[in-house]
Amino acid sequence: MATSVPLLELQDVTKTYPGPAGALPVLANLGLVLERGESLAIVGPSGCGKTTLLNIIGTLDRPTSGRVCLEGRDLTTLDERALAEVRNRHLGFVFQMHHLLPQCTVLENVLVPTLATRNEVLRDGAPERARRLLERVGLGQRLDHRPGQLSGGERQRVAVVRALINEPRLLLADEPTGALDRASAETLANLLVDLNRELHLTLIVVTHALELARRLQRVMELRDGRLRDLPAVS
């Protein structure tokens, strides 16, 4: 009987950087399997390599060795053009800073990733999809506003919608609540959890916020270059 392929699988991933005393290890034979629709929080001390790991999963960086497979496709074998296509079509990114274009409206910011897609159906349906998603996150009345006219929490919600506009299979969020006040952070945490459930969207969040981590299905700690499951976050 055929077995289903995980959405994401990391096999013996290592990452080292050159240093004055030789190679500096950051990730060491790290493994991870994530199924479709799962949500995962990655926690760990500052400087342990959480963002490096997220960048490798998101093809923004390459591992020193090992394999990163998305739906069975080994991303480490792809050239830069193919990786750009994977990022645009299959991955969504949310960072601590929203990185919105200040001169563009909310709607225009959300539609930026669609400019690079070669999928005409996806591109043609993007404006209506953007309006629907912005309505979903409570920004239906803000389409023509610019980032400077929004609160920090609102700007981050726009960034989430932008990450979703090309209907990615995997959403990666790096400290998405780190720059927000408590109320805005709670609103964004609720949004990410709801989107994971409603859209069956696979979600990985790197965070120091235990309030967010405990909302996700799995919590793993990155320490000494490896991931280990945590049974609960208290």
Secondary structure, 3 states (H helix, E strand, C coil): CCCCCCCEEEEEEEEEEEECCEEEEEEEEEEEEECCCCEEEEECCCCCCHHHHHHHHCCCCCCCEEEEEECCEEHHHCCHHHHHHHHHHHEEEECCCCCCCCCCCHHHHHHHHHHHCCCHHHHHCHHHHHHHHHHHCCCCCCCCCCHHHCCHHHHHHHHHHHHHCCCCCEEEEECCCCCCCHHHHHHHHHHHHHHHHHCCCEEEEECCCHHHHCCCCEEEEEECCEEEEECCCC
